[in-house]
Amino acid sequence: MVEFMMPFTIDVNLQNGIIPNAPIVQTRHLSDLQGLFADSAAESALLAENPILYEVYEATENPVVEGHLRYSTTVIYPGKVGDEYFFTKGHYHAIGDRAELYLGLLGEGYLLLQTPAGEVHALRMLPGTAAYVPPYWGHRTINVGTENFVFFACYPADAGYDYASIAEKGFAQIMVERAGKPELVANPKWRT
Amino acid sequence: MVEFMMPFTIDVNLQNGIIPNAPIVQTRHLSDLQGLFADSAAESALLAENPILYEVYEATENPVVEGHLRYSTTVIYPGKVGDEYFFTKGHYHAIGDRAELYLGLLGEGYLLLQTPAGEVHALRMLPGTAAYVPPYWGHRTINVGTENFVFFACYPADAGYDYASIAEKGFAQIMVERAGKPELVANPKWRT
């Protein structure tokens, strides 16, 4: 017997990315990402201020069941730790073969993707950029602009999160400011 | 051995919904939906002109494989057949437990949902409305405004399409103009 879940809507403010009635809002301060930035001295210094790096507005608590979708908006604030741009923690999916889709809404950023072996790709995202995270790629987003970088995300509800691999090893490459522009460079903290 | 598909982006024009480099563009004329509107005389008369009702820009040809996602934009033009607003064909998913997500970008419309038994829900969509099609619900979108109604859609790549059920039976209720406003009324052509 099929159970019919009630259809529903939730409003996304396309002007700032906020979902006013989001059932879950995650606010990530620098302290939540401690140890992930390459410049440890700059990170320590900024921890006194402990700025908010980003917020995630989860649009739903749809069942963690194959076939369902979840979706959210993410607002990454502009800023740097040393010369490294603010980013999200980044994760792999617990169920590795689950993809994810991003749609840029505001600002300018990068989607950084990595295989477990350390192959890295960086995709530039502007408003209207639909960026695809294929199965098995770890992914992190980065604000390289001077305004908030905002995107919408949709993913299979059962994808799950593996944050530990990124927390332990980081990304093989990082996005830093060089001569006023974002540039991908080797991560001195990367451990294979 | 895991195969890593190359990450990629495609640009969506958020001002008009068009995906300029879409690998597939579907253009649906009235003749493609013949027999689906309630007012057969009005439909026949309008067939001489055979207007375009809507266009779908498929953003990807991602593999039809569990875990992958596909995504598209749909542009429904404003107009009516008799007093019934232009709509998309509508379908169930071939794999019934696959959900779908819509994000309104421009204009004003409705997402019409139906169970196979004929229970109908209509969700109003404006720019920023994230509307969820839970598993097993048939779904159709309708432009009730005077401008193009444009939305972004994301769905599991293996969801598939079942158009036949809607083509044979239609929706139990239809969206018509009454005193200048959209109203949901019983479909005289509905067959249980």
Interface residues (C-beta under 8 A of the other chain):
Chain A: V2 F4 M5 M6 P7 F8 T9 I10 D11 V12 N13 L14 I19 A59 T60 N62 E66 G67 H68 L69 Y71 I95 G96 D97 R98 A99 E100 L101 L103 L105 L111 L113 T115 E119 H121 L123 R124 M125 P127 G128 T129 A130 A131 Y132 V133 P134 P135 Y136 W137 F152 C154 Y155 P156 A157
Chain B: V2 F4 M5 M6 P7 F8 T9 I10 D11 V12 N13 L14 I19 A59 T60 N62 E66 G67 H68 L69 Y71 I95 G96 D97 R98 A99 E100 L101 L103 L105 L111 L113 T115 E119 H121 L123 R124 M125 P127 G128 T129 A130 A131 Y132 V133 P134 P135 Y136 W137 F152 C154 Y155 P156 A157
